[in-house]
Structure formats: structure tokens, C-alpha cells
Amino acid sequence: MIKKYSQTYLKTLNNRLNTIFNYSEKYLKVTKNPCKLCGSIRKKNSTTIQFWTNEEYKRFVKGIEDKPLTKIMSINKTYARLKGKDLI
């Protein structure tokens, strides 16, 4: 079963492996870094993240006021993302 991984994931994985091998070259006397031989992975297109403005967020919350559970979940999810934790 073959999974297709995103370019972002592959680039992150390549960067982490490169860091490990750079450390190995410097401190553990490994002679060659295979990541340097292969080169870095470049993303085809950069992704953009769109954020809501404060006004857009207030408009959204106002639209779900009649659904208290949805409002609580949304506000909690937004707060968690601001703290750097991604919820499902």
C-alpha cells in the first residue's frame, strides 16, 4: 500500500534527517551525509495560511450564537490554535 505524502511533510522529514546527519558528521565522525548527496526537497508551490480578521471572527461568533455547544467548541478550538496546539 503506497501512501502519498504532502510536499510539506517530505520537506520536513528531509530537513530533520539532514540535521541528524550533520550532527553525525560533526560529532560522530560519519564521513558522508546522504541528504547532501541527494539534495534538498523543494516544494512545488508554497502554501498560504489565511487568518480571520477580528471583525470576521466576531461576525462568525455572532452567526452561531443560537448554537451554544458549537460556539463553545469553536472558541475553544480557536484559542487552542492561538496557543499552538491543534485540536481535531
C-alpha positions as CSV (number, residue, x, y, z in Angstrom):
1,M,0.0,0.0,0.0
2,I,1.6,3.3,-1.1
3,K,0.7,6.5,0.6
4,K,1.2,9.8,-0.9
5,Y,2.8,12.3,1.5
6,S,2.4,16.0,1.2
7,Q,5.4,18.1,-0.1
8,T,5.5,19.9,3.3
9,Y,5.8,16.6,5.2
10,L,8.5,15.3,2.9
11,K,10.5,18.6,3.2
12,T,10.2,18.5,7.0
13,L,11.3,14.9,7.0
14,N,14.3,15.7,4.7
15,N,15.3,18.7,7.0
16,R,15.2,16.5,10.1
17,L,17.3,13.8,8.5
18,N,19.7,16.4,7.3
19,T,20.1,17.8,10.8
20,I,20.7,14.3,12.2
21,F,23.4,13.5,9.6
22,N,25.0,17.0,10.0
23,Y,25.3,16.2,13.7
24,S,26.7,12.8,12.9
25,E,29.4,14.3,10.6
26,K,30.4,16.9,13.1
27,Y,30.5,14.8,16.3
28,L,30.4,11.1,15.4
29,K,32.8,11.2,12.5
30,V,30.4,9.9,9.9
31,T,32.1,10.6,6.6
32,K,29.1,11.4,4.3
33,N,25.7,13.0,4.7
34,P,23.4,11.2,2.2
35,C,21.0,14.1,2.4
36,K,23.7,16.4,1.0
37,L,24.4,13.9,-1.8
38,C,20.7,13.8,-2.8
39,G,20.0,17.5,-2.3
40,S,17.1,19.2,-0.5
41,I,13.5,18.7,-1.3
42,R,11.8,21.8,-2.6
43,K,8.1,22.5,-2.5
44,K,6.5,23.0,-5.9
45,N,4.1,25.7,-4.6
46,S,4.2,27.4,-1.3
47,T,1.1,27.1,0.7
48,T,-0.6,30.2,2.2
49,I,-2.4,30.3,5.5
50,Q,-5.4,32.6,5.7
51,F,-6.3,34.2,9.0
52,W,-9.6,35.8,10.0
53,T,-9.5,39.4,11.0
54,N,-11.0,40.3,14.3
55,E,-14.1,41.6,12.6
56,E,-14.6,38.4,10.6
57,Y,-14.2,36.3,13.7
58,K,-16.8,38.4,15.6
59,R,-19.2,38.0,12.7
60,F,-18.7,34.3,12.7
61,V,-19.3,34.0,16.5
62,K,-22.5,36.2,16.1
63,G,-23.7,33.8,13.4
64,I,-23.5,30.8,15.8
65,E,-24.8,32.4,19.0
66,D,-28.0,30.3,18.9
67,K,-25.9,27.1,19.0
68,P,-24.2,27.2,22.4
69,L,-22.3,24.0,22.0
70,T,-21.0,24.9,18.6
71,K,-19.9,28.3,19.9
72,I,-18.0,26.8,22.8
73,M,-16.3,24.3,20.6
74,S,-15.3,26.9,18.1
75,I,-13.9,29.4,20.6
76,N,-12.0,26.6,22.4
77,K,-10.5,25.4,19.1
78,T,-9.5,28.9,18.1
79,Y,-7.9,29.6,21.5
80,A,-6.0,26.3,21.3
81,R,-4.7,27.1,17.8
82,L,-3.5,30.5,19.1
83,K,-1.5,28.7,21.8
84,G,0.0,26.4,19.1
85,K,-2.0,23.3,19.8
86,D,-4.1,21.8,17.0
87,L,-7.3,20.1,18.1
88,I,-9.3,17.7,16.0
